[in-house]
């Protein structure tokens, strides 16, 4: 059984085309997950709406707690890290991470950055080995194949690779760097552009992104069916299957 972790980071709670001021990134993630479930109903999904329920920002207490060895943590430190532990556990359990996010002011929404800061954890998702200088970082989520699907929406045009505005896009590059750092290297990206332009430009971009989502679901599931052991290693029973609103 494959397990998906589905994150939505848009501040807009509705869906584009259905709700006023709805979210295009949410449309893409919901399409991806629906297509996945329609073909593999046996797979499990954890959903977390970080756009409507953002994770906590890191604090002085969080930093002190996370960099204290587990065996030396005081009760207040464990309480401080409780939210982070839940988010890390969800990520570790996932075989496919699906992130829906808009491009806000050239980068990721604050809610998504807060999630990143909660899950990049010494001893949980990355380890430091001083004997490996000059690169002492050991990604702990490289223990088995995991895929990340980044489904984004941009107001402008040309922010994709090779585009005229690509140098101003710090969303996907930032996410890819953070995910690679903890060991998630199989990353797939699909984006909608032209929300501010609207009309035929936006419609064409939406239609293209939807086709790419459908094709990606089919590709990943075909890979899974052809070689399940290389796609995912069976993890411990009791995977979180709760809906987190």
N, C-alpha and C positions, 0 to 999 in steps of 0.2 A: 504494500500500500504506500502511495506517495502522499506526502503532507505538504500543503501550501500555507504560507503565511501571507495574507493579503493586507496591505497598508494603504490607506487613503490619507493624503496630507493636505488636500485642498481646503481652504477656509469656506468654500461654498458647499453646503450640505446636499444640494439637489443635483440632478443630472441634466446636462445640456440637451436641449431638444424636448425635454419633458417638463422641467421646472424653470421658472423665471430666474435668470442669472445662474443657471445650473453649471456644473463642472464638467469640462471635457475630459480631464484626467480620470475622474471617477467613471465616466462612461467607458473609457478604455479598460480600466481594471475590471469593471463589472462584466464587460464583454469577454475579457480573457477568462475570468473565473467561471462564467456561465458556460462558455464553450468547453472549458476543461471538464466541468462537472457533467455536461451532457454526454460526453464520451467515456468518462471514467467516474461514474457515480460512487464507486467504492473508495475513492480518495477522500482525505479529510482536509478541512480548511479551518484555519484560525483567522478571524477578521478583527482588525484593530483600526478604528477611525481616529487617527491622531490629529486630523484636521479639526475635529470637533472636541476631542478630548486629548489635548497635547500632553506629552510626558513632562515631568518636572525638569527645570533647568538644573544643571550641575551647580553645586555650591561648595563652599569651603569644607563643610562637614562631609560632603560626598567625596571630594578629592582625598581628604584625610582617611576616610574609611576604605576607599577602593585601593589605595596604595599601602594599606596596612595588611600584612599577611593574615589570612583567614583565621589561623589558630590564635592570633593575638587580638582579634577584634573584640571590642567591648559590645554589650547589648545594644547601645545606642547606634553603634556603627552598623550592626546587622540590620537594624530598623531603617537606617538611612539608605541602605542598599537594597531594600526589599523590592522596590519598584523596578530598579535596574535588573535585579535577579529574575523577576518575572519576564521582562522584555528579552533578556538574554536567553532564558530557557525557551521562549517561543521561537527565537531565531535559530537556536541550535537544533530544535526539533524539526525545522523546515527543510524540505528538499528543494522547494521552489519558493523564492521570495518575490512577491509581486508588489511593486511600489508605484502608486499613482500620485503624481505631484505636478503642480504648476511651476513655472519659472516666475519667481517674484523678484523684481529688481536685480536681475542678473544672477540670482542664486536660488537656493532652496528655501522653502518656508521655514520660519523659526521652529514650528512644530516638528518638522522632519529633522532639522539640525539637532533639536533636543533629543530625538530618538537616537540619532547617530551617537551623540555624546553619552547616552545611557548604555549603549551596547558595545562600544569600543572600550573593553574592560581588561585591565591587567589581570592575568590569571584565569580569565573566563574566555575571552575571545582572542587575546594576544598575549604572548609571553615575552619577557626580555631576557636574553641570554648574553651576558657581557663577554662571553668567550667567542662570540661570533662577530666581533667588530670588523669593519665599520658598520655593519648592518645587524644590530643585535635583536631585531624583532622577529619573533616566530609566530606566524598566524595559526591559531588553534582551530579555526574552522576549515582548514585544509584537510581534515581527517577523512572526509568523504566528499564526493562530488555534490555540489550545490549550485543551483542556477538562480540568478537574479534577473528579473524582468523590470526594466524601468520604463514606465509609460507616462509621458509628460505632455504638458500643454503650454504653449507659448503665445503671448499676445502678438509679438512681432514676427518677422519673416527673416530667414537666413541665419538662424542661430545654430543650425546643425553643422556637423563636420564639413569643412570646405566652404561654408556660407560666409557672406560678407560680414555677418555679425557674430561669427563663431567665437572670436576672441573675447566677446563680452558674455559668453555663456559659461557660468561657473556652477551650473546645476549638475548636469550629468558627469562632467569631469571630477567634481568634488565627490559625488556618490561613488563613482568607480574607484577612485583612490581609496576611500574609506573601506569599501567592501573588499577590495584587493588586499588591503592591509591586514584584514582579519581572516583572509583565506578564501573568500568567495570571488572566483575569477571567471566563471562562465556567465557573462553578462550580456543581456540583449536589450536593445534600446529602440523604442518607437515613439514618435512625437507628432503632435498636432501643432500647426502654426497658423497664424493669421487671424486670431480671435479679434484683434483690434480692427483688422481690415474687413472681416466679415464677407458676406456675399459668396460669390463663386469661388474665391480664393480659399476661404475657410471650408466651404462645402467639399471642395476637391481634396483638401488636406485631411479632413475627417474621413472621407471615403477611403483614401489611400491608407490611413492609419488603421482603419477597421480591417481592411484586406490583409495588412501586415500582421495584425493581431491574430486573425484566423489562421494565417499561414504558420505563424510561430507556434500556436497551440498544436497544430497538426504535426509540425516538425519535432517538437519536444516529445509529444506522445508517441510518435513513430520511433524516435530514438529510445524511449523508455521501453516500448514493446520489443524492440529489436535486441536491446542489451540492458535489461533492467539492473543487473549488478553493477554495470559501469555508470549508470545514471544515478542510482541511489542504493545505499547500503541500509538494510533493515535496521531501524533504530528501536530503542527500548519501547516496550508497551506503555500505554498510558499517555500517548501524545495528547497535548492540549487540543481540544476540539471546540472550545467555548467561543461564542460570539462575544466580543468585547466592544461595547458601544461607547 
